[in-house]
């Protein structure tokens, strides 16, 4: 299934065509809603955020013909940011201390591959943020800082077995 709707539809949307907006809405709404629901873990909150996104799409429609090259990528980023902002505003997420080891996907990948790779990255980040404090610290030290279990155990004054269990 193609990710981006036809560029002609996007052009018509940017010109204010309501029927083009309806096509875009029907094509993306289920995906956006489900994506956001998996992040925020709430059907009603996901529904609200998704509706806000499509209101913004309509309000910003003029940029799609000029500034936006991939509508699918734009709406994905918009959805991700809205979901994360909602979690941050509700104090349900804390930032990861060091995410420098998380690599961007290669630019030669298709839009769909990039979408799923970034979605997986986001899910990993959210999962890490929801871990208990000690487990998150151990995970970050291991995966992001590249420290071995013994070094982590020594740094945190824990046994190596405790670090391995986490």
VOBA-1610 file (N, C-alpha, C; in pm, whole numbers, padded with zeros to 5 digits, always signed):
BEGIN
Unk+00085-00118+00000Unk+00000+00000+00000Unk+00089+00123+00000Unk+00060+00217-00085Unk+00138+00340-00093Unk+00117+00421+00033Unk+00224+00485+00078Unk+00217+00565+00199Unk+00166+00705+00171Unk+00222+00769+00072Unk+00179+00904+00038Unk+00060+00895-00057Unk-00038+00984-00037Unk-00145+00991-00134Unk-00092+01062-00257Unk-00164+01054-00363Unk-00125+01113-00490Unk-00087+01260-00473Unk+00020+01302-00537Unk+00065+01441-00524Unk-00040+01540-00576Unk-00123+01496-00668Unk-00231+01581-00719Unk-00332+01612-00608Unk-00359+01512-00524Unk-00451+01532-00412Unk-00391+01635-00315Unk-00263+01622-00287Unk-00197+01716-00196Unk-00199+01857-00254Unk-00178+01868-00383Unk-00184+02000-00450Unk-00324+02059-00436Unk-00424+01976-00459Unk-00562+02024-00445Unk-00593+02064-00301Unk-00540+01987-00206Unk-00556+02021-00065Unk-00494+02159-00037Unk-00374+02180-00087Unk-00307+02308-00063Unk-00383+02425-00125Unk-00462+02396-00227Unk-00545+02500-00291Unk-00679+02519-00219Unk-00703+02440-00112Unk-00825+02457-00034Unk-00940+02368-00077Unk-00915+02265-00156Unk-01018+02174-00202Unk-01062+02082-00087Unk-01187+02096-00044Unk-01237+02019+00069Unk-01249+01869+00037Unk-01279+01838-00088Unk-01288+01695-00124Unk-01149+01630-00120Unk-01045+01704-00151Unk-00909+01652-00140Unk-00874+01630+00008Unk-00916+01723+00092Unk-00894+01706+00236Unk-00963+01580+00285Unk-01084+01555+00238Unk-01157+01435+00278Unk-01080+01308+00238Unk-01022+01307+00118Unk-00943+01193+00074Unk-00821+01173+00165Unk-00752+01282+00194Unk-00635+01277+00283Unk-00678+01229+00422Unk-00785+01285+00472Unk-00836+01249+00604Unk-00867+01099+00609Unk-00942+01049+00512Unk-00981+00909+00512Unk-00861+00816+00495Unk-00760+00862+00424Unk-00641+00780+00402Unk-00553+00773+00527Unk-00533+00886+00593Unk-00437+00893+00703Unk-00497+00881+00843Unk-00621+00916+00860Unk-00679+00920+00995Unk-00662+00789+01071Unk-00696+00674+01014Unk-00682+00549+01091Unk-00537+00521+01132Unk-00442+00547+01042Unk-00301+00523+01073Unk-00251+00617+01182Unk-00283+00744+01166Unk-00239+00844+01263Unk-00299+00814+01400Unk-00426+00786+01404Unk-00494+00758+01530Unk-00433+00636+01600Unk-00409+00531+01527Unk-00350+00410+01585Unk-00207+00435+01633Unk-00130+00505+01553Unk+00007+00538+01590Unk+00010+00617+01721Unk-00073+00718+01731Unk-00077+00801+01851Unk-00131+00721+01970Unk-00232+00637+01946Unk-00287+00556+02054Unk-00180+00466+02115Unk-00094+00409+02032Unk+00012+00323+02084Unk+00113+00401+02167Unk+00127+00528+02142Unk+00220+00610+02219Unk+00158+00655+02350Unk+00037+00710+02343Unk-00024+00769+02463Unk-00102+00668+02546Unk-00129+00552+02492Unk-00200+00445+02565Unk-00338+00487+02614Unk-00406+00568+02533Unk-00540+00611+02569Unk-00618+00637+02440Unk-00731+00568+02425Unk-00812+00585+02305Unk-00867+00727+02294Unk-00919+00780+02403Unk-00981+00913+02396Unk-00877+01022+02373Unk-00761+01011+02437Unk-00655+01110+02416Unk-00602+01102+02274Unk-00585+00981+02223Unk-00538+00964+02086Unk-00637+01024+01987Unk-00764+01005+02014Unk-00869+01061+01928Unk-00862+01213+01926Unk-00846+01273+02044Unk-00837+01419+02054Unk-00714+01472+01979Unk-00601+01408+02001Unk-00477+01452+01936Unk-00489+01439+01785Unk-00544+01327+01740Unk-00559+01304+01596Unk-00649+01410+01533Unk-00757+01441+01599Unk-00846+01545+01546Unk-00774+01679+01539Unk-00697+01712+01642Unk-00620+01836+01640Unk-00521+01840+01524Unk-00461+01726+01497Unk-00365+01720+01386Unk-00433+01752+01254Unk-00551+01696+01233Unk-00618+01721+01105Unk-00675+01863+01096Unk-00706+01922+01209Unk-00743+02064+01207Unk-00621+02146+01163Unk-00505+02113+01218Unk-00382+02183+01179Unk-00347+02160+01033Unk-00370+02039+00985Unk-00345+02011+00842Unk-00429+02106+00757Unk-00555+02120+00792Unk-00641+02210+00715Unk-00593+02355+00728Unk-00558+02396+00848Unk-00515+02533+00870Unk-00383+02565+00799Unk-00297+02466+00786Unk-00165+02487+00725Unk-00158+02437+00581Unk-00270+02413+00520Unk-00276+02347+00390Unk-00193+02414+00281Unk-00174+02545+00289Unk-00103+02617+00184Unk+00043+02573+00171Unk+00103+02522+00279Unk+00245+02485+00273Unk+00269+02354+00200Unk+00165+02274+00182Unk+00185+02143+00123Unk+00225+02148-00024Unk+00183+02247-00094Unk+00218+02258-00235Unk+00357+02315-00257Unk+00413+02379-00154Unk+00539+02451-00173Unk+00651+02396-00084Unk+00626+02389+00047Unk+00732+02360+00143Unk+00747+02213+00179Unk+00643+02135+00165Unk+00644+01996+00209Unk+00660+01904+00088Unk+00765+01820+00094Unk+00791+01730-00018Unk+00728+01593+00001Unk+00709+01553+00126Unk+00645+01425+00155Unk+00540+01446+00264Unk+00416+01438+00223Unk+00307+01459+00319Unk+00308+01349+00425Unk+00338+01226+00386Unk+00340+01114+00482Unk+00444+01140+00590Unk+00560+01185+00552Unk+00666+01214+00649Unk+00623+01330+00738Unk+00564+01432+00680Unk+00519+01549+00755Unk+00416+01509+00860Unk+00317+01433+00821Unk+00210+01398+00915Unk+00261+01300+01021Unk+00357+01215+00985Unk+00417+01126+01084Unk+00489+01207+01192Unk+00572+01301+01149Unk+00647+01384+01243Unk+00552+01467+01329Unk+00452+01521+01265Unk+00351+01601+01337Unk+00281+01514+01443Unk+00247+01392+01408Unk+00180+01301+01501Unk+00270+01263+01617Unk+00392+01228+01586Unk+00488+01191+01689Unk+00508+01306+01788Unk+00530+01425+01734Unk+00554+01541+01821Unk+00432+01573+01907Unk+00315+01565+01850Unk+00193+01593+01926Unk+00175+01491+02039Unk+00199+01365+02011Unk+00186+01260+02113Unk+00289+01280+02224Unk+00412+01307+02187Unk+00516+01328+02288Unk+00488+01454+02370Unk+00442+01560+02304Unk+00407+01681+02378Unk+00295+01654+02477Unk+00199+01575+02438Unk+00090+01541+02528Unk+00142+01464+02649Unk+00231+01369+02626Unk+00288+01293+02737Unk+00371+01384+02827Unk+00451+01469+02767Unk+00533+01562+02847Unk+00446+01655+02930Unk+00341+01708+02868Unk+00253+01800+02939Unk+00181+01733+03055Unk+00161+01604+03045Unk+00097+01528+03152Unk+00198+01463+03245Unk+00327+01500+03229Unk+00437+01446+03311Unk+00443+01293+03308Unk+00415+01237+03193Unk+00419+01091+03180Unk+00545+01045+03109Unk+00635+01137+03077Unk+00758+01100+03008Unk+00870+01191+03055Unk+00988+01133+03070Unk+01107+01213+03100Unk+01205+01194+02987Unk+01283+01295+02957Unk+01376+01284+02846Unk+01487+01183+02875Unk+01538+01119+02772Unk+01650+01028+02783Unk+01776+01111+02799Unk+01862+01071+02890Unk+01981+01150+02919Unk+02073+01162+02798Unk+02097+01053+02729Unk+02191+01057+02616Unk+02137+00969+02506Unk+02098+01029+02397Unk+02047+00949+02284Unk+02137+00962+02163Unk+02264+00995+02186Unk+02355+01017+02075Unk+02389+00888+02000Unk+02368+00773+02063Unk+02398+00647+01995Unk+02283+00595+01911Unk+02169+00663+01914Unk+02056+00623+01832Unk+02079+00682+01694Unk+02092+00597+01596Unk+02128+00639+01461Unk+02005+00667+01378Unk+02019+00763+01288Unk+01915+00789+01189Unk+01918+00676+01087Unk+01807+00648+01027Unk+01802+00547+00924Unk+01864+00603+00797Unk+01922+00518+00713Unk+01986+00566+00591Unk+01888+00642+00502Unk+01937+00744+00437Unk+01850+00827+00354Unk+01804+00755+00228Unk+01872+00647+00191Unk+01834+00575+00070Unk+01713+00483+00092Unk+01670+00469+00217Unk+01554+00384+00245Unk+01428+00448+00191Unk+01329+00365+00171Unk+01202+00418+00125Unk+01133+00494+00238Unk+01035+00571+00206Unk+00960+00647+00307Unk+00898+00553+00408Unk+00844+00443+00360Unk+00779+00349+00451Unk+00879+00286+00548Unk+00998+00249+00499Unk+01100+00193+00587Unk+01143+00296+00690Unk+01161+00421+00649Unk+01197+00527+00743Unk+01089+00545+00848Unk+00965+00542+00805Unk+00852+00559+00896Unk+00856+00451+01003Unk+00869+00325+00964Unk+00868+00216+01061Unk+00993+00218+01149Unk+01107+00254+01094Unk+01229+00263+01174Unk+01215+00371+01280Unk+01162+00486+01241Unk+01145+00594+01338Unk+01037+00560+01439Unk+00936+00490+01396Unk+00832+00448+01488Unk+00889+00352+01592Unk+00973+00257+01548Unk+01036+00164+01641Unk+01127+00240+01738Unk+01203+00335+01686Unk+01290+00416+01771Unk+01209+00488+01878Unk+01098+00545+01839Unk+01012+00616+01933Unk+00957+00522+02039Unk+00914+00404+01998Unk+00860+00306+02093Unk+00968+00264+02192Unk+01091+00245+02143Unk+01201+00210+02233Unk+01225+00322+02333Unk+01230+00445+02285Unk+01252+00559+02375Unk+01142+00569+02480Unk+01018+00553+02437Unk+00907+00561+02532Unk+00913+00447+02634Unk+00949+00329+02589Unk+00961+00215+02679Unk+01070+00239+02782Unk+01184+00289+02736Unk+01294+00319+02828Unk+01252+00424+02929Unk+01181+00527+02885Unk+01137+00633+02975Unk+01040+00583+03080Unk+00969+00478+03050Unk+00870+00424+03145Unk+00928+00320+03239Unk+01055+00285+03220Unk+01119+00187+03308Unk+01135+00247+03448Unk+01139+00160+03548Unk+01174+00211+03681Unk+01312+00278+03675Unk+01333+00373+03763Unk+01454+00456+03762Unk+01583+00375+03751Unk+01601+00279+03839Unk+01725+00202+03840Unk+01743+00122+03712Unk+01639+00058+03666Unk+01647-00021+03544Unk+01681+00069+03425Unk+01618+00189+03420Unk+01646+00282+03312Unk+01792+00326+03315Unk+01844+00359+03434Unk+01983+00401+03444Unk+02078+00291+03396Unk+02049+00167+03438Unk+02133+00055+03396Unk+02124+00035+03245Unk+02004+00042+03191Unk+01986+00026+03047Unk+02063+00134+02971Unk+02048+00260+03013Unk+02116+00370+02944Unk+02268+00357+02952Unk+02317+00316+03070Unk+02462+00300+03084Unk+02513+00187+02995Unk+02434+00083+02983Unk+02473-00031+02900Unk+02460-00002+02751Unk+02342+00044+02709Unk+02315+00059+02567Unk+02366+00190+02507Unk+02354+00299+02582Unk+02390+00429+02527Unk+02534+00469+02557Unk+02584+00426+02675Unk+02721+00460+02710Unk+02819+00348+02679Unk+02766+00229+02653Unk+02850+00115+02615Unk+02930+00055+02729Unk+02884+00073+02853Unk+02956+00020+02969Unk+02922-00127+02990Unk+03019-00203+03041Unk+02993-00344+03069Unk+02926-00357+03206Unk+02873-00475+03234Unk+02796-00497+03357Unk+02878-00471+03483Unk+03004-00511+03483Unk+03087-00492+03602Unk+03110-00343+03630Unk+03135-00266+03527Unk+03156-00122+03543Unk+03029-00055+03595Unk+02914-00096+03540Unk+02787-00041+03586Unk+02765-00076+03732Unk+02791-00202+03769Unk+02773-00246+03907Unk+02861-00165+04002Unk+02985-00144+03965Unk+03077-00067+04047Unk+03031+00078+04060Unk+02991+00138+03949Unk+02947+00278+03948Unk+02824+00299+04035Unk+02730+00206+04030Unk+02604+00222+04102Unk+02603+00152+04238Unk+02717+00095+04278Unk+02727+00021+04405Unk+02625-00092+04412Unk+02618-00169+04306Unk+02530-00285+04298Unk+02613-00409+04270Unk+02554-00524+04291Unk+02624-00646+04252Unk+02610-00664+04101Unk+02705-00735+04044Unk+02701-00759+03900Unk+02575-00839+03863Unk+02533-00930+03951Unk+02413-01011+03927Unk+02288-00921+03921Unk+02281-00820+04006Unk+02167-00727+04003Unk+02162-00654+03871Unk+02276-00609+03826Unk+02284-00539+03696Unk+02239-00633+03585Unk+02286-00757+03587Unk+02246-00854+03485Unk+02097-00880+03487Unk+02038-00885+03607Unk+01894-00908+03618Unk+01814-00793+03559Unk+01862-00671+03579Unk+01793-00556+03523Unk+01812-00553+03374
//
